[in-house]
Amino acid sequence: MSEKIESFLRKHIINKAKIPSLSPLVIRLIEVASDERNSAKELAQIIEKDPD
């Protein structure tokens, strides 16, 4: 990547980006879904317990 492009990205995108963090529910779903030993049933059980 050229210095000019990198400088532009830093100035206009990277330094101003405000990416929200993932909720604990989403993090847990990703963890469970990433393990091939788990099924959709396990995912559904996690979602059902979410109070929101």
Distance bins in CASP14 RR format, pairs under 12 A and 6 or more apart:
PFRMAT RR
TARGET T0000
AUTHOR 0000-0000-0000
RMODE 2
METHOD distances of the structure
MODEL  1
1 7 0 0 0 0 1 0 0 0 0 0 0
1 8 0 0 0 0 0 1 0 0 0 0 0
1 9 0 0 0 0 1 0 0 0 0 0 0
1 10 0 0 0 0 0 1 0 0 0 0 0
2 8 0 0 0 0 1 0 0 0 0 0 0
2 9 0 0 0 0 0 1 0 0 0 0 0
3 9 0 0 0 0 0 1 0 0 0 0 0
3 10 0 0 0 0 0 1 0 0 0 0 0
4 10 0 0 0 0 0 1 0 0 0 0 0
4 11 0 0 0 0 0 1 0 0 0 0 0
5 11 0 0 0 0 0 1 0 0 0 0 0
5 12 0 0 0 0 0 1 0 0 0 0 0
5 13 0 0 0 0 0 1 0 0 0 0 0
5 14 0 0 0 0 0 1 0 0 0 0 0
6 12 0 0 0 0 0 1 0 0 0 0 0
6 13 0 0 0 0 0 1 0 0 0 0 0
6 14 0 0 0 0 1 0 0 0 0 0 0
7 13 0 0 0 0 0 1 0 0 0 0 0
7 14 0 0 0 0 0 1 0 0 0 0 0
7 15 0 0 0 0 0 1 0 0 0 0 0
8 14 0 0 0 0 1 0 0 0 0 0 0
8 15 0 0 0 0 0 1 0 0 0 0 0
9 15 0 0 0 0 1 0 0 0 0 0 0
9 16 0 0 0 0 0 1 0 0 0 0 0
9 17 0 0 0 0 1 0 0 0 0 0 0
10 16 0 0 0 0 1 0 0 0 0 0 0
10 17 0 0 0 0 0 1 0 0 0 0 0
11 17 0 0 0 0 0 1 0 0 0 0 0
13 19 0 0 0 0 0 1 0 0 0 0 0
20 26 0 0 0 0 0 1 0 0 0 0 0
21 27 0 0 0 0 1 0 0 0 0 0 0
22 28 0 0 0 0 1 0 0 0 0 0 0
22 29 0 0 0 0 1 0 0 0 0 0 0
22 30 1 0 0 1 0 0 0 0 0 0 0
22 31 0 0 0 0 0 1 0 0 0 0 0
23 29 0 0 0 0 1 0 0 0 0 0 0
23 30 0 0 0 0 0 1 0 0 0 0 0
23 46 0 0 0 0 0 1 0 0 0 0 0
23 47 0 0 0 0 0 1 0 0 0 0 0
23 50 0 0 0 0 1 0 0 0 0 0 0
23 51 0 0 0 0 0 1 0 0 0 0 0
23 52 0 0 0 0 1 0 0 0 0 0 0
24 30 0 0 0 0 0 1 0 0 0 0 0
24 31 0 0 0 0 0 1 0 0 0 0 0
24 46 0 0 0 0 0 1 0 0 0 0 0
24 49 0 0 0 0 0 1 0 0 0 0 0
24 50 0 0 0 0 1 0 0 0 0 0 0
24 51 0 0 0 0 0 1 0 0 0 0 0
24 52 0 0 0 0 0 1 0 0 0 0 0
25 31 0 0 0 0 0 1 0 0 0 0 0
25 32 0 0 0 0 0 1 0 0 0 0 0
25 43 0 0 0 0 0 1 0 0 0 0 0
25 46 1 0 0 1 0 0 0 0 0 0 0
25 47 1 0 0 1 0 0 0 0 0 0 0
25 48 0 0 0 0 0 1 0 0 0 0 0
25 49 0 0 0 0 1 0 0 0 0 0 0
25 50 1 0 1 0 0 0 0 0 0 0 0
25 51 0 0 0 0 1 0 0 0 0 0 0
25 52 1 0 0 1 0 0 0 0 0 0 0
26 32 0 0 0 0 0 1 0 0 0 0 0
26 33 0 0 0 0 0 1 0 0 0 0 0
26 43 0 0 0 0 0 1 0 0 0 0 0
26 46 0 0 0 0 0 1 0 0 0 0 0
26 47 0 0 0 0 0 1 0 0 0 0 0
26 50 0 0 0 0 1 0 0 0 0 0 0
26 52 0 0 0 0 0 1 0 0 0 0 0
27 33 0 0 0 0 0 1 0 0 0 0 0
27 34 0 0 0 0 0 1 0 0 0 0 0
27 46 0 0 0 0 0 1 0 0 0 0 0
28 34 0 0 0 0 0 1 0 0 0 0 0
28 35 0 0 0 0 0 1 0 0 0 0 0
28 38 0 0 0 0 0 1 0 0 0 0 0
28 42 0 0 0 0 0 1 0 0 0 0 0
28 43 0 0 0 0 1 0 0 0 0 0 0
28 45 0 0 0 0 0 1 0 0 0 0 0
28 46 1 0 1 0 0 0 0 0 0 0 0
28 47 0 0 0 0 1 0 0 0 0 0 0
28 49 0 0 0 0 1 0 0 0 0 0 0
28 50 0 0 0 0 1 0 0 0 0 0 0
29 35 0 0 0 0 0 1 0 0 0 0 0
29 38 0 0 0 0 0 1 0 0 0 0 0
29 40 0 0 0 0 0 1 0 0 0 0 0
29 42 0 0 0 0 1 0 0 0 0 0 0
29 43 1 0 0 1 0 0 0 0 0 0 0
29 44 0 0 0 0 0 1 0 0 0 0 0
29 45 0 0 0 0 0 1 0 0 0 0 0
29 46 1 0 0 1 0 0 0 0 0 0 0
29 47 1 0 0 1 0 0 0 0 0 0 0
29 49 0 0 0 0 0 1 0 0 0 0 0
29 50 0 0 0 0 1 0 0 0 0 0 0
30 38 0 0 0 0 0 1 0 0 0 0 0
30 43 0 0 0 0 0 1 0 0 0 0 0
30 46 0 0 0 0 0 1 0 0 0 0 0
31 37 0 0 0 0 0 1 0 0 0 0 0
31 38 0 0 0 0 1 0 0 0 0 0 0
31 42 0 0 0 0 0 1 0 0 0 0 0
31 43 0 0 0 0 0 1 0 0 0 0 0
31 46 0 0 0 0 1 0 0 0 0 0 0
32 38 1 0 1 0 0 0 0 0 0 0 0
32 39 0 0 0 0 1 0 0 0 0 0 0
32 40 0 0 0 0 0 1 0 0 0 0 0
32 41 0 0 0 0 0 1 0 0 0 0 0
32 42 1 0 1 0 0 0 0 0 0 0 0
32 43 1 0 1 0 0 0 0 0 0 0 0
32 44 0 0 0 0 0 1 0 0 0 0 0
32 45 0 0 0 0 1 0 0 0 0 0 0
32 46 1 0 0 1 0 0 0 0 0 0 0
32 47 0 0 0 0 0 1 0 0 0 0 0
33 39 0 0 0 0 1 0 0 0 0 0 0
33 40 0 0 0 0 1 0 0 0 0 0 0
33 42 0 0 0 0 1 0 0 0 0 0 0
33 43 1 0 0 1 0 0 0 0 0 0 0
33 44 0 0 0 0 0 1 0 0 0 0 0
33 46 0 0 0 0 1 0 0 0 0 0 0
33 47 0 0 0 0 0 1 0 0 0 0 0
34 42 0 0 0 0 0 1 0 0 0 0 0
34 43 0 0 0 0 0 1 0 0 0 0 0
35 42 0 0 0 0 1 0 0 0 0 0 0
35 43 0 0 0 0 0 1 0 0 0 0 0
36 42 0 0 0 0 0 1 0 0 0 0 0
38 44 0 0 0 0 0 1 0 0 0 0 0
38 45 0 0 0 0 0 1 0 0 0 0 0
38 46 0 0 0 0 1 0 0 0 0 0 0
39 45 0 0 0 0 1 0 0 0 0 0 0
39 46 0 0 0 0 0 1 0 0 0 0 0
40 46 0 0 0 0 0 1 0 0 0 0 0
40 47 0 0 0 0 0 1 0 0 0 0 0
41 47 0 0 0 0 0 1 0 0 0 0 0
41 48 0 0 0 0 0 1 0 0 0 0 0
42 48 0 0 0 0 0 1 0 0 0 0 0
42 49 0 0 0 0 0 1 0 0 0 0 0
43 49 0 0 0 0 0 1 0 0 0 0 0
43 50 0 0 0 0 0 1 0 0 0 0 0
44 50 0 0 0 0 0 1 0 0 0 0 0
END
